[in-house]
């Protein structure tokens, strides 16, 4: 008869339940997501100055099509925002 030995567990989380593990890691996940989200927002280019926000005229088209890297950064910003909101809602219920 073959005896199966139990696998060793990670010592930090050996005695913690899975939901407690998640609640212990969630603040770090939120910090990483928030830093990435702020970075993604700051990297985006904006041709409109503050004057256009208050009715000033601008020669730039506000409805220009995003292409290439600009589009990828825009989509990544949306995904990061959704992940951050989901982690915040998850933190409310843990």
DAWOBEL-V232224 format. One record per residue. N is the residue number from 1. RES is the residue in one letter. SS is DSSP state (h for helix, s for strand, l for the rest). BURIAL is # if it has 9 or more other ideal C-beta (glycine too) atoms within 8 Angstrom, else .. Layout:
n=(N	N)
res=(RES	RES)
ss=(SS	SS)
burial=(BURIAL	BURIAL)
//
This chain:
n=(1	2	3	4	5	6	7	8	9	10	11	12	13	14	15	16	17	18	19	20	21	22	23	24	25	26	27	28	29	30	31	32	33	34	35	36	37	38	39	40	41	42	43	44	45	46	47	48	49	50	51	52	53	54	55	56	57	58	59	60	61	62	63	64	65	66	67	68	69	70	71	72	73	74	75	76	77	78	79	80	81	82	83	84	85	86	87	88	89	90	91	92	93	94)
res=(X	X	X	X	X	X	X	X	X	X	X	X	X	X	X	X	X	X	X	X	X	X	X	X	X	X	X	X	X	X	X	X	X	X	X	X	X	X	X	X	X	X	X	X	X	X	X	X	X	X	X	X	X	X	X	X	X	X	X	X	X	X	X	X	X	X	X	X	X	X	X	X	X	X	X	X	X	X	X	X	X	X	X	X	X	X	X	X	X	X	X	X	X	X)
ss=(l	l	l	l	l	l	l	l	l	l	l	l	l	l	l	l	l	h	h	h	h	h	h	h	h	h	h	h	h	h	h	h	h	h	h	h	h	h	h	h	h	h	h	l	l	l	l	l	l	h	h	h	h	l	l	l	l	l	l	l	l	l	l	l	l	l	l	l	h	h	h	h	h	h	h	h	h	h	h	h	h	h	h	h	h	h	h	h	h	h	h	h	h	l)
burial=(.	.	.	.	.	.	.	.	.	.	.	.	.	.	.	#	.	.	.	.	#	#	#	.	.	#	.	.	#	#	.	.	#	#	.	#	#	.	.	#	.	.	.	#	.	.	.	.	.	.	.	#	.	.	.	.	.	#	.	.	.	.	.	.	.	.	.	.	.	#	#	.	#	#	.	#	#	.	.	#	#	.	#	#	.	.	#	#	.	#	#	.	.	.)
//
